[in-house]
């Protein structure tokens, strides 16, 4: 179970808190705005109103005790930068900070952030790929050049088995699972039959997936 310090409770921070609660993680939530703190109370283990740029306030939280500190401040980059730097100075194990631009990302990394998240950029990339083809129903980038795509089974594959298609040998693509009528099946064999009303989870190089599925 992760023990998380979350600083900044705007839309992104609240969504993060909601999901971490769903994952049964312990979250300490911080924001200067009392209303924001009250809104997130049902989804966190504890919450406090405070200024994260105040070193004494951060010390009182015991930042060393958290597995990860998330700086989700989105409306004041200077505060985000100061908070990131102070957390690292106080011995935080891992600091993950939110950026709104490439310039912010560079400054955050130089001033203590172990990782930087770029929600707007990441969402834009996901949206562009997701809606670039009617065949794509979901997309997850694993690392540069490699992704998992959820794709509709091509009509030409209807009634054929995974073994007959044999895309691993031909194109070095892997079928991780098949979603049928909302249910995801991960036990795939060469005898598994495909139907055009199913979706495939395909792992491979982006260029290979796009070429083979004509995306």
C-alpha positions as MATLAB code, in Angstrom:
seq = 'XXXXXXXXXXXXXXXXXXXXXXXXXXXXXXXXXXXXXXXXXXXXXXXXXXXXXXXXXXXXXXXXXXXXXXXXXXXXXXXXXXXXXXXXXXXXXXXXXXXXXXXXXXXXXXXXXXXXXXXXXXXXXXXXXXXXXXXXXXXXXXXXXXXXXXXXXXXXXXXXXXXXXXXXXXXXXXXXXXXXXXXXXXXXXXXXXXXXXXXXXXXXXXXXXXXXXXX';
ca = [
       0.000    0.000    0.000;
       1.451    3.342   -1.103;
       1.683    6.210    1.365;
       1.286    9.385   -0.711;
       1.610   13.111   -0.015;
      -0.522   15.046   -2.491;
       0.011   18.802   -2.750;
      -2.464   20.772   -4.870;
      -6.157   19.926   -5.055;
      -7.367   21.405   -8.320;
      -9.153   19.222  -10.875;
      -6.075   17.105  -11.486;
      -5.300   16.687   -7.784;
      -8.883   15.722   -6.926;
      -8.997   13.169   -9.735;
      -5.695   11.741   -8.543;
      -7.000   11.493   -4.959;
     -10.185    9.762   -6.130;
      -8.225    7.142   -8.075;
      -5.692    6.541   -5.302;
      -8.597    5.958   -2.929;
      -9.946    3.425   -5.420;
      -6.520    1.721   -5.302;
      -6.622    1.599   -1.476;
      -3.611    3.889   -1.062;
      -3.137    6.204    1.903;
      -3.176    9.848    0.834;
      -2.369   12.973    2.811;
      -3.828   15.910    0.836;
      -2.618   19.518    1.114;
      -3.909   22.809   -0.304;
      -4.089   26.463    0.752;
      -7.779   26.599   -0.187;
     -10.135   25.312    2.511;
     -12.934   24.631    0.018;
     -10.690   22.422   -2.091;
      -9.567   20.513    0.995;
     -13.161   19.911    2.070;
     -14.111   18.583   -1.371;
     -11.412   15.913   -1.282;
     -11.965   14.720    2.310;
     -14.117   11.689    1.346;
     -11.301   10.285   -0.795;
      -8.191   10.762    1.360;
      -6.789    9.415    4.610;
      -6.067   12.883    5.965;
      -5.997   16.471    4.737;
      -4.615   19.796    5.894;
      -4.909   23.440    4.887;
      -1.454   24.911    4.463;
       1.159   26.629    2.326;
       3.550   24.134    0.771;
       6.166   26.858    0.217;
       6.461   27.242    4.008;
       9.387   25.043    5.019;
       8.153   24.720    8.621;
       4.754   23.530    7.442;
       6.363   20.910    5.170;
       8.620   19.758    8.028;
       5.553   19.208   10.203;
       4.196   16.740    7.631;
       7.193   14.392    7.886;
       7.838   14.216    4.156;
      10.465   11.483    4.619;
       7.728    9.079    5.679;
       5.880    9.142    2.355;
       6.658    6.739   -0.475;
       6.022    9.463   -3.025;
       5.197   13.168   -2.961;
       2.998   14.450   -5.788;
       3.197   18.185   -6.527;
      -0.031   18.770   -8.459;
      -0.060   22.571   -8.265;
      -1.246   23.819  -11.641;
      -2.096   27.492  -11.183;
       1.171   28.842   -9.727;
       4.396   27.534  -11.221;
       6.638   29.431   -8.772;
       4.887   27.713   -5.859;
       5.217   24.372   -7.616;
       8.934   24.931   -8.166;
       9.551   26.053   -4.576;
       7.560   23.136   -3.190;
       9.447   20.645   -5.348;
      12.806   22.009   -4.237;
      11.856   22.088   -0.538;
      10.535   18.536   -0.589;
      13.843   17.268   -1.942;
      15.833   19.330    0.552;
      13.770   17.842    3.383;
      14.597   14.309    2.281;
      11.517   13.215    0.343;
      12.098    9.764   -1.164;
      10.515   10.542   -4.525;
       9.082   13.793   -5.854;
       6.769   13.800   -8.864;
       5.777   17.252  -10.115;
       3.207   18.474  -12.610;
       4.296   20.621  -15.562;
       2.275   22.619  -18.064;
       5.080   23.173  -20.595;
       8.443   21.801  -21.645;
      10.169   24.770  -20.025;
       8.488   24.034  -16.698;
       9.476   20.391  -17.037;
      13.159   21.345  -17.407;
      13.101   23.661  -14.373;
      11.338   21.103  -12.195;
      13.851   18.376  -13.066;
      16.740   20.747  -12.303;
      15.245   21.680   -8.939;
      14.573   18.313   -7.366;
      11.790   16.526   -9.222;
      12.541   12.846   -9.773;
       9.793   12.623  -12.375;
       7.600   15.141  -14.175;
       4.080   14.543  -15.423;
       2.684   16.605  -18.271;
      -1.090   15.907  -18.223;
      -2.102   18.233  -21.057;
       0.605   16.927  -23.404;
      -0.031   13.295  -22.505;
      -3.782   13.664  -22.918;
      -3.351   15.431  -26.248;
      -1.140   12.622  -27.562;
      -3.576    9.976  -26.320;
      -6.541   11.790  -27.882;
      -4.778   12.244  -31.220;
      -3.886    8.561  -31.471;
      -7.196    7.324  -30.043;
      -9.234    9.210  -32.645;
      -6.831    8.845  -35.563;
      -8.666    5.662  -36.563;
     -12.078    4.137  -35.899;
     -10.271    0.852  -35.225;
      -8.553    2.163  -32.066;
     -10.572    1.960  -28.851;
      -7.709    2.567  -26.382;
      -3.983    3.250  -26.297;
      -1.202    3.072  -23.692;
       2.345    4.242  -24.401;
       4.868    2.020  -22.583;
       8.080    3.675  -23.727;
       9.142    5.676  -26.742;
       8.224    3.686  -29.831;
       6.383    0.858  -28.032;
       2.716    0.860  -27.017;
      -0.327   -1.265  -26.271;
      -3.249   -0.667  -28.624;
      -6.807   -1.864  -28.171;
      -8.069   -2.448  -31.711;
     -11.154   -3.834  -33.366;
     -10.566   -7.256  -34.943;
     -10.213   -6.687  -38.723;
     -13.052   -8.148  -40.788;
     -10.544  -10.290  -42.667;
      -9.700  -12.067  -39.398;
     -13.294  -13.017  -38.603;
     -13.543  -16.776  -37.954;
      -9.758  -17.308  -37.987;
      -7.573  -18.459  -35.103;
      -4.646  -16.609  -33.553;
      -2.388  -19.308  -34.978;
      -3.689  -18.761  -38.485;
      -3.092  -15.008  -38.257;
       0.401  -15.526  -36.745;
       1.213  -11.813  -36.422;
       3.980  -12.489  -33.874;
       6.072  -14.323  -36.462;
       5.183  -12.068  -39.384;
       5.284   -8.647  -37.726;
       6.699   -9.183  -34.206;
       3.393   -8.075  -32.650;
       1.920   -9.760  -29.586;
      -1.747  -10.343  -28.766;
      -2.002   -9.811  -24.994;
      -5.740  -10.247  -24.641;
      -9.134  -10.204  -26.273;
     -12.106   -8.158  -25.104;
     -15.433   -9.759  -25.953;
     -18.793   -8.293  -24.839;
     -17.000   -6.183  -22.225;
     -15.045   -9.098  -20.734;
     -11.257   -9.207  -21.102;
      -9.708  -12.634  -21.660;
      -5.923  -12.922  -21.200;
      -5.529  -16.658  -21.772;
      -4.756  -16.607  -25.487;
      -3.623  -19.702  -27.393;
      -2.997  -20.423  -31.046;
      -6.454  -22.053  -31.175;
      -8.289  -18.975  -29.879;
     -10.948  -18.002  -32.425;
     -11.350  -14.369  -33.458;
     -14.555  -12.490  -34.226;
     -15.009   -9.034  -35.767;
     -17.107   -7.907  -32.776;
     -14.086   -8.327  -30.460;
     -11.213   -5.999  -29.558;
      -7.564   -7.063  -29.396;
      -4.871   -5.830  -27.017;
      -1.805   -5.592  -29.254;
       1.735   -4.912  -27.979;
       4.491   -3.847  -30.341;
       6.369   -1.075  -32.089;
       4.123    1.836  -33.027;
       5.302    1.780  -36.633;
       4.577   -1.950  -36.961;
       1.102   -1.654  -35.447;
       0.246    1.350  -37.613;
       1.558   -0.331  -40.763;
      -0.114   -3.699  -40.247;
      -3.483   -2.308  -39.138;
      -3.317    0.579  -41.658;
      -3.788    3.227  -38.955;
];
